[in-house]
């Protein structure tokens, strides 16, 4: 990766965390509840958002026979983004050094040994994309 593209990536990361800081500031100003309670509620908000991902996947695959297909895979993408933003806000609420904590954690995950998937394990994909394993 050249210097310019590396710099562009850092700028994009800074913009994302800057936006997260702004969202946290806005939420802090608007909640009117004690910080400890606010922290817990921001953690619980993740469960709500993950539930919305599940609802969108069920809707995208038409698994509810009463409703049929109610969502698109783009809806699933949007809900996954909501989970990510909510997790970033929760992490930023927990620590002012959220960007470094996430970076360190992602590097640790990336450094873990990776075993190939067992041949009998099915690979599930979304709307034409390749499965990425977990």
N, C-alpha and C positions, 0 to 999 in steps of 0.2 A: 504494500500500500504506500503510495507516495505521500509526501508531507502535506500536500494540499487536501487530499481526501481524509487523512487522519485529522487535520485541523477542522475540517467541515463536520466530521463525526463528533468531535468534542463540542463544537458550537451547538450542534443539534441536541446533545445530551444536556448542555447548560440550559438551553431554551426549555427543555422538558422539565428539568428540576426547578428552573425559575418559575414556570407555570405552576408546578406543584406547590412551591413556596407561596405563590399568590393565592392559590386555592385554600391552603392551610390558613393563611392570614385572614381571608374572607370568612372561612368557617369559624375560626377563633373569635372573630368580632361578632358573629351572628348567633352563636349557640346559646350563650347566657347560662351555661351549666358549668359546674366545677370541672377543672381540667382533668382530674382523674376519671370522672364519669365520662367526659367527652372522649378520652382515649379509649375506654372500653367500648363505647358506642361505635367509634370508628373501626375498631377491630371487628365488631359484630356486623357492621355494614358489609364486610367481605362476604359473609354467608348469604346475605340477600342478593348480592351481585352474582355470586356463583349459581344461586338458584335461577336467576334470570338467564344465565348461559344454558343451564339444563332445559329450561322452558323453550328457549330458542332452538336448541338441537332437536328436541322432541317435535317442535313445530316444523323445522326444516326437513325432517325425515318423515313427517306425516304419521307418527306413531300413535297418535290419539285418534281412534276410528271415528269418534264423534265430531272431531274438528278437521281432520285431514291436515294438509300442509298449510300452516298459518304463518310461517317465518321463512326467510331465505338464509343462505349461508352468509350473506352480508350482514344479516341481523346477528348471527352468531359472532362474526368478527367484531361488530360493534359492542356486543355484550362482553366479549373477552377483553376488549380495550377498557371497558368500564371496570372490570375486575383489576386490571393492571393499574389504572389511575387510582382506584380506591385503595389498593395495596400500597401504592407509593405515598398516598396521603397518610395512611395509617403508619407507615414506616417513618415518614417525616414528622408525624406527631410524636412518635416514640423517641426519635433522636434527631438533633439538628444536623447530624452528619450522615443523613440517609443515603446520599449519593455514594459516599465512600463505603458504607456498610453494604449496599447492594453490589457495588463493583467488586468488593472483596469476596462476597458470597458467590457471585456468578463465576469469578475466576476459580474459586474452590470447586464448584460444581463441574466446570469445564476440565479441571485437572483430574477428576475421578476416573479410574479405569473404566473402560467401556467394553462390556462383553457383547458379542453378537446375540441377536434375538434367537430364541429357540425355534427350530424349524416348525414346530406345531403351533406356535403363537401366531394368531391372525394379525394382519396389518390392516388397520382401519384408516381410511382416508376420508377427507371432507369432499368438497366439490371439485374433484379433479386434481387435488394436491397430493403430494406424496406424504406418507406417514413418516413421523420423525422419531418415533420410539420415545421412551421415557426414562 
